[in-house]
Protein backbone atom coordinates (compact mmCIF):
# COMPACT_ATOMS: atom_id res chain seq x y z
CA UNK A 1 0.00 0.00 0.00
CA UNK A 2 2.96 2.36 0.37
CA UNK A 3 3.09 3.01 -3.37
CA UNK A 4 -0.64 3.63 -3.49
CA UNK A 5 -0.42 6.26 -0.76
CA UNK A 6 2.51 7.95 -2.51
CA UNK A 7 0.63 7.96 -5.83
CA UNK A 8 -2.55 9.36 -4.29
CA UNK A 9 -0.67 12.11 -2.44
CA UNK A 10 1.37 12.99 -5.53
CA UNK A 11 -1.77 13.21 -7.66
CA UNK A 12 -3.42 15.38 -5.01
CA UNK A 13 -0.41 17.71 -4.90
CA UNK A 14 0.34 17.94 -8.63
CA UNK A 15 -2.90 17.05 -10.38
CA UNK A 16 -3.78 13.95 -12.36
CA UNK A 17 -2.21 15.18 -15.60
CA UNK A 18 1.23 15.36 -14.01
CA UNK A 19 1.38 11.84 -12.54
CA UNK A 20 2.11 8.51 -14.20
CA UNK A 21 1.89 5.29 -12.23
CA UNK A 22 4.20 2.66 -13.64
CA UNK A 23 2.99 -0.87 -13.02
CA UNK A 24 6.06 -3.10 -13.13
CA UNK A 25 5.16 -6.75 -12.69
CA UNK A 26 7.93 -9.31 -12.42
CA UNK A 27 6.69 -12.85 -11.86
CA UNK A 28 3.70 -11.18 -10.25
CA UNK A 29 0.25 -12.55 -9.63
CA UNK A 30 -2.49 -11.39 -12.01
CA UNK A 31 -4.47 -10.11 -9.02
CA UNK A 32 -1.68 -7.66 -8.20
CA UNK A 33 -1.88 -6.15 -11.68
CA UNK A 34 -5.67 -5.97 -11.44
CA UNK A 35 -5.48 -4.30 -8.02
CA UNK A 36 -3.04 -1.68 -9.33
CA UNK A 37 -5.33 -0.88 -12.25
CA UNK A 38 -8.40 -0.62 -10.00
CA UNK A 39 -6.55 1.75 -7.67
CA UNK A 40 -5.30 3.95 -10.52
CA UNK A 41 -8.75 4.12 -12.11
CA UNK A 42 -10.39 5.00 -8.77
CA UNK A 43 -7.95 7.88 -8.25
CA UNK A 44 -7.81 8.98 -11.89
CA UNK A 45 -4.11 8.27 -12.34
CA UNK A 46 -2.62 7.40 -15.73
CA UNK A 47 -0.78 4.09 -15.88
CA UNK A 48 1.77 2.31 -18.02
CA UNK A 49 2.54 -1.37 -17.61
CA UNK A 50 6.09 -2.61 -18.25
CA UNK A 51 6.42 -6.32 -17.58
CA UNK A 52 9.90 -7.05 -16.24
CA UNK A 53 9.59 -10.84 -16.16
CA UNK A 54 11.60 -11.49 -19.35
CA UNK A 55 14.35 -9.10 -18.31
CA UNK A 56 14.57 -10.72 -14.87
CA UNK A 57 14.72 -14.17 -16.47
CA UNK A 58 17.54 -13.03 -18.76
CA UNK A 59 19.54 -11.66 -15.83
CA UNK A 60 18.95 -14.92 -13.96
CA UNK A 61 20.36 -16.91 -16.89
CA UNK A 62 23.38 -14.64 -17.36
CA UNK A 63 24.54 -14.36 -13.75
CA UNK A 64 26.21 -17.22 -11.89
CA UNK A 65 24.00 -19.13 -9.44
CA UNK A 66 23.36 -17.29 -6.18
CA UNK A 67 21.23 -17.48 -3.08
CA UNK A 68 17.60 -16.41 -3.11
CA UNK A 69 18.25 -13.02 -1.48
CA UNK A 70 20.79 -12.07 -4.14
CA UNK A 71 18.22 -12.69 -6.86
CA UNK A 72 15.45 -10.97 -4.87
CA UNK A 73 17.50 -7.76 -4.84
CA UNK A 74 17.47 -7.66 -8.63
CA UNK A 75 13.73 -6.94 -8.88
CA UNK A 76 13.76 -3.56 -7.14
CA UNK A 77 16.83 -2.55 -9.12
CA UNK A 78 15.15 -3.42 -12.41
CA UNK A 79 12.16 -1.37 -11.31
CA UNK A 80 14.41 1.59 -10.51
CA UNK A 81 15.95 1.42 -13.99
CA UNK A 82 12.49 1.68 -15.53
CA UNK A 83 11.33 4.42 -13.15
CA UNK A 84 14.34 6.62 -13.89
CA UNK A 85 14.11 5.89 -17.62
CA UNK A 86 10.55 7.23 -17.74
CA UNK A 87 11.39 10.13 -15.42
CA UNK A 88 14.11 11.30 -17.79
CA UNK A 89 12.06 10.63 -20.91
CA UNK A 90 9.01 12.55 -19.63
CA UNK A 91 10.87 15.17 -17.57
CA UNK A 92 9.20 13.82 -14.41
CA UNK A 93 10.51 13.13 -10.93
CA UNK A 94 10.46 9.73 -9.29
CA UNK A 95 8.29 9.50 -6.21
CA UNK A 96 8.37 6.36 -4.16
CA UNK A 97 8.50 4.86 -0.74
CA UNK A 98 10.63 2.66 1.39
CA UNK A 99 9.95 0.77 4.58
CA UNK A 100 11.73 -0.89 7.46
CA UNK A 101 11.98 -4.25 5.74
CA UNK A 102 13.74 -2.59 2.77
CA UNK A 103 16.24 -1.02 5.14
CA UNK A 104 16.73 -4.28 7.00
CA UNK A 105 17.36 -6.16 3.76
CA UNK A 106 19.58 -3.37 2.37
CA UNK A 107 17.25 -2.87 -0.58
CA UNK A 108 17.93 0.78 -1.32
CA UNK A 109 18.07 1.00 -5.09
CA UNK A 110 17.26 4.69 -5.62
CA UNK A 111 20.81 5.93 -6.05
CA UNK A 112 24.42 4.97 -5.70
CA UNK A 113 24.66 6.94 -2.45
CA UNK A 114 22.30 4.44 -0.88
CA UNK A 115 24.15 1.38 -2.15
CA UNK A 116 25.35 -1.13 0.37
CA UNK A 117 28.20 -3.40 -0.71
C-alpha positions as a Markdown table, in Angstrom:
| # | Residue | x | y | z |
|---|---|---|---|---|
| 1 | Unk | 0.0 | 0.0 | 0.0 |
| 2 | Unk | 3.0 | 2.4 | 0.4 |
| 3 | Unk | 3.1 | 3.0 | -3.4 |
| 4 | Unk | -0.6 | 3.6 | -3.5 |
| 5 | Unk | -0.4 | 6.3 | -0.8 |
| 6 | Unk | 2.5 | 8.0 | -2.5 |
| 7 | Unk | 0.6 | 8.0 | -5.8 |
| 8 | Unk | -2.6 | 9.4 | -4.3 |
| 9 | Unk | -0.7 | 12.1 | -2.4 |
| 10 | Unk | 1.4 | 13.0 | -5.5 |
| 11 | Unk | -1.8 | 13.2 | -7.7 |
| 12 | Unk | -3.4 | 15.4 | -5.0 |
| 13 | Unk | -0.4 | 17.7 | -4.9 |
| 14 | Unk | 0.3 | 17.9 | -8.6 |
| 15 | Unk | -2.9 | 17.1 | -10.4 |
| 16 | Unk | -3.8 | 13.9 | -12.4 |
| 17 | Unk | -2.2 | 15.2 | -15.6 |
| 18 | Unk | 1.2 | 15.4 | -14.0 |
| 19 | Unk | 1.4 | 11.8 | -12.5 |
| 20 | Unk | 2.1 | 8.5 | -14.2 |
| 21 | Unk | 1.9 | 5.3 | -12.2 |
| 22 | Unk | 4.2 | 2.7 | -13.6 |
| 23 | Unk | 3.0 | -0.9 | -13.0 |
| 24 | Unk | 6.1 | -3.1 | -13.1 |
| 25 | Unk | 5.2 | -6.8 | -12.7 |
| 26 | Unk | 7.9 | -9.3 | -12.4 |
| 27 | Unk | 6.7 | -12.9 | -11.9 |
| 28 | Unk | 3.7 | -11.2 | -10.2 |
| 29 | Unk | 0.2 | -12.5 | -9.6 |
| 30 | Unk | -2.5 | -11.4 | -12.0 |
| 31 | Unk | -4.5 | -10.1 | -9.0 |
| 32 | Unk | -1.7 | -7.7 | -8.2 |
| 33 | Unk | -1.9 | -6.2 | -11.7 |
| 34 | Unk | -5.7 | -6.0 | -11.4 |
| 35 | Unk | -5.5 | -4.3 | -8.0 |
| 36 | Unk | -3.0 | -1.7 | -9.3 |
| 37 | Unk | -5.3 | -0.9 | -12.3 |
| 38 | Unk | -8.4 | -0.6 | -10.0 |
| 39 | Unk | -6.5 | 1.8 | -7.7 |
| 40 | Unk | -5.3 | 4.0 | -10.5 |
| 41 | Unk | -8.8 | 4.1 | -12.1 |
| 42 | Unk | -10.4 | 5.0 | -8.8 |
| 43 | Unk | -7.9 | 7.9 | -8.2 |
| 44 | Unk | -7.8 | 9.0 | -11.9 |
| 45 | Unk | -4.1 | 8.3 | -12.3 |
| 46 | Unk | -2.6 | 7.4 | -15.7 |
| 47 | Unk | -0.8 | 4.1 | -15.9 |
| 48 | Unk | 1.8 | 2.3 | -18.0 |
| 49 | Unk | 2.5 | -1.4 | -17.6 |
| 50 | Unk | 6.1 | -2.6 | -18.3 |
| 51 | Unk | 6.4 | -6.3 | -17.6 |
| 52 | Unk | 9.9 | -7.1 | -16.2 |
| 53 | Unk | 9.6 | -10.8 | -16.2 |
| 54 | Unk | 11.6 | -11.5 | -19.3 |
| 55 | Unk | 14.4 | -9.1 | -18.3 |
| 56 | Unk | 14.6 | -10.7 | -14.9 |
| 57 | Unk | 14.7 | -14.2 | -16.5 |
| 58 | Unk | 17.5 | -13.0 | -18.8 |
| 59 | Unk | 19.5 | -11.7 | -15.8 |
| 60 | Unk | 18.9 | -14.9 | -14.0 |
| 61 | Unk | 20.4 | -16.9 | -16.9 |
| 62 | Unk | 23.4 | -14.6 | -17.4 |
| 63 | Unk | 24.5 | -14.4 | -13.8 |
| 64 | Unk | 26.2 | -17.2 | -11.9 |
| 65 | Unk | 24.0 | -19.1 | -9.4 |
| 66 | Unk | 23.4 | -17.3 | -6.2 |
| 67 | Unk | 21.2 | -17.5 | -3.1 |
| 68 | Unk | 17.6 | -16.4 | -3.1 |
| 69 | Unk | 18.2 | -13.0 | -1.5 |
| 70 | Unk | 20.8 | -12.1 | -4.1 |
| 71 | Unk | 18.2 | -12.7 | -6.9 |
| 72 | Unk | 15.5 | -11.0 | -4.9 |
| 73 | Unk | 17.5 | -7.8 | -4.8 |
| 74 | Unk | 17.5 | -7.7 | -8.6 |
| 75 | Unk | 13.7 | -6.9 | -8.9 |
| 76 | Unk | 13.8 | -3.6 | -7.1 |
| 77 | Unk | 16.8 | -2.6 | -9.1 |
| 78 | Unk | 15.1 | -3.4 | -12.4 |
| 79 | Unk | 12.2 | -1.4 | -11.3 |
| 80 | Unk | 14.4 | 1.6 | -10.5 |
| 81 | Unk | 15.9 | 1.4 | -14.0 |
| 82 | Unk | 12.5 | 1.7 | -15.5 |
| 83 | Unk | 11.3 | 4.4 | -13.2 |
| 84 | Unk | 14.3 | 6.6 | -13.9 |
| 85 | Unk | 14.1 | 5.9 | -17.6 |
| 86 | Unk | 10.6 | 7.2 | -17.7 |
| 87 | Unk | 11.4 | 10.1 | -15.4 |
| 88 | Unk | 14.1 | 11.3 | -17.8 |
| 89 | Unk | 12.1 | 10.6 | -20.9 |
| 90 | Unk | 9.0 | 12.6 | -19.6 |
| 91 | Unk | 10.9 | 15.2 | -17.6 |
| 92 | Unk | 9.2 | 13.8 | -14.4 |
| 93 | Unk | 10.5 | 13.1 | -10.9 |
| 94 | Unk | 10.5 | 9.7 | -9.3 |
| 95 | Unk | 8.3 | 9.5 | -6.2 |
| 96 | Unk | 8.4 | 6.4 | -4.2 |
| 97 | Unk | 8.5 | 4.9 | -0.7 |
| 98 | Unk | 10.6 | 2.7 | 1.4 |
| 99 | Unk | 10.0 | 0.8 | 4.6 |
| 100 | Unk | 11.7 | -0.9 | 7.5 |
| 101 | Unk | 12.0 | -4.2 | 5.7 |
| 102 | Unk | 13.7 | -2.6 | 2.8 |
| 103 | Unk | 16.2 | -1.0 | 5.1 |
| 104 | Unk | 16.7 | -4.3 | 7.0 |
| 105 | Unk | 17.4 | -6.2 | 3.8 |
| 106 | Unk | 19.6 | -3.4 | 2.4 |
| 107 | Unk | 17.3 | -2.9 | -0.6 |
| 108 | Unk | 17.9 | 0.8 | -1.3 |
| 109 | Unk | 18.1 | 1.0 | -5.1 |
| 110 | Unk | 17.3 | 4.7 | -5.6 |
| 111 | Unk | 20.8 | 5.9 | -6.0 |
| 112 | Unk | 24.4 | 5.0 | -5.7 |
| 113 | Unk | 24.7 | 6.9 | -2.5 |
| 114 | Unk | 22.3 | 4.4 | -0.9 |
| 115 | Unk | 24.2 | 1.4 | -2.1 |
| 116 | Unk | 25.3 | -1.1 | 0.4 |
| 117 | Unk | 28.2 | -3.4 | -0.7 |
